[in-house]
Amino acid sequence: MSASERTARATAAVSRPLLLSLLLFAAVRALCLVTLAVWAGAEGRGAHQVLAERWDSLWYVRVVEHGYDFTLTAPDGRVLSDRAFFPLLPWLEEAGHALTGLAPQDVGLGVSALASLAAAWAIHRITARLYGERAAVFAVVLWAVLPVSVVQSMAYSESLFTALAAWSLWSLLRERWLLAGLFASAAGLTRPVGLAVALAVWGAAWAGRRLTWRVVAGCVLAPLGAAGYVVWSGVGSGHGVFGYLDVQGDWGNGFDGGLAFARFLGGLLSGPGFAGGIGLLLGVAALLWLYARGIRQGQPLPLVLYTGVVLLLALCTSGFFGSKPRLLLPAFPLLLPLALALSRLRHPWRAWLTLTAAAAAAATYGAFWLLGSGPP
């Protein structure tokens, strides 16, 4: 067998698990969307409305239509500014609208669909590098069947951010510093938690202790997106360099070390929501256990730093607590210990039976959630 034939066979062998991952991911997404459409139709509503025309998706469209500085006054007198929303998704919606004529929110749906596939691809590549192809397939499916995974199909920025963050982390594992910095900078233009990706780049550079010009360039590029938008937004709003924090404060968001979350949990445990409080406590404990487990299993420092910051910002900031689960969607390294465990089961059918049940539960819960309270 020639060298080219061996290379082609190796490439085909690697691509089959990746293709399987993406097909399974797309199947779960389709199941969630079909379930939502049927449920919404039974209530005389449209799935499109809850996916693209409510909550944050409307604010992104307002950025496209009005530019920044659109505000609304809340019933309690707070002035809510669209500067709370980072610009990459509305930029893409505006560009897609100009190119195709589609409504910006429909472009947003398309961006989320493509970005979720890109994120699944990167999650597979990262997991395969660390734990093998079998675990990689399970990691992608686990990300697809999370209870609030329906957000991956909304005109929201979670899918776009996760894709950019995951490809930055993949680039770090391969020591592609310029790519890592560029992806990190783009992630920083997508969501405030882009800080987590920049810190991952810096942590990898520190651990490597080898400062070439590519390492330095990657470290310089990584925070530019987030820092540039925060400074521009703060100065433009008239509140100074750190005025973005005031904008977030008007929305009720801010880092308080978890005090607001603790009060929320205490309210549940001391009232009729006691069972929900116990469930929430168990959920937080599970997140922390998975994080610690990933460290014990030797996850590379960039993944550990990235996941830790995502967890910290999700659990230790104030705001609407119903949005916490979707804020944790980008923390995909938490799933790697579960993926590895599933890949080592002696009877694979048990793993697939569990994941099939989880997919059905995610589709049902996603429809129930979006047609009810949903994300803010």
Stockholm file with secondary structure:
# STOCKHOLM 1.0

chainA/1-376         MSASERTARATAAVSRPLLLSLLLFAAVRALCLVTLAVWAGAEGRGAHQVLAERWDSLWYVRVVEHGYDFTLTAPDGRVLSDRAFFPLLPWLEEAGHALTGLAPQDVGLGVSALASLAAAWAIHRITARLYGERAAVFAVVLWAVLPVSVVQSMAYSESLFTALAAWSLWSLLRERWLLAGLFASAAGLTRPVGLAVALAVWGAAWAGRRLTWRVVAGCVLAPLGAAGYVVWSGVGSGHGVFGYLDVQGDWGNGFDGGLAFARFLGGLLSGPGFAGGIGLLLGVAALLWLYARGIRQGQPLPLVLYTGVVLLLALCTSGFFGSKPRLLLPAFPLLLPLALALSRLRHPWRAWLTLTAAAAAAATYGAFWLLGSGPP
#=GR chainA/1-376 SS CCHHHHHHHHHHHHHHHHHHHHHHHHHHHHHHHHHHHHHHHHTTCCHHHHHHSSTHHHHHHHHHHHCSCCEEECTTSCEEEGGGSCSHHHHHHHHHHHHHCCCHHHHHHHHHHHHHHHHHHHHHHHHHHHHCHHHHHHHHHHHHTSTTGGGGGSSSSHHHHHHHHHHHHHHHHTTCHHHHHHHHHHHHTTCTTHHHHHHHHHHHHHHHTCCCHHHHHHHHHTTHHHHHHHHHHHHHTTSCTTHHHHHHHHTTCCBCTTHHHHHHHHHHHTSTTHHHHHHHHHHHHHHHHHHHHHHHTTCCHHHHHHHHHHHHHHHSBCSCGGGHHHHTTTCGGGGHHHHHHHHTCSSHHHHHHHHHHHHHHHHHHHHHHHTTTCCC
#=GC SS_cons         CCHHHHHHHHHHHHHHHHHHHHHHHHHHHHHHHHHHHHHHHHTTCCHHHHHHSSTHHHHHHHHHHHCSCCEEECTTSCEEEGGGSCSHHHHHHHHHHHHHCCCHHHHHHHHHHHHHHHHHHHHHHHHHHHHCHHHHHHHHHHHHTSTTGGGGGSSSSHHHHHHHHHHHHHHHHTTCHHHHHHHHHHHHTTCTTHHHHHHHHHHHHHHHTCCCHHHHHHHHHTTHHHHHHHHHHHHHTTSCTTHHHHHHHHTTCCBCTTHHHHHHHHHHHTSTTHHHHHHHHHHHHHHHHHHHHHHHTTCCHHHHHHHHHHHHHHHSBCSCGGGHHHHTTTCGGGGHHHHHHHHTCSSHHHHHHHHHHHHHHHHHHHHHHHTTTCCC
//
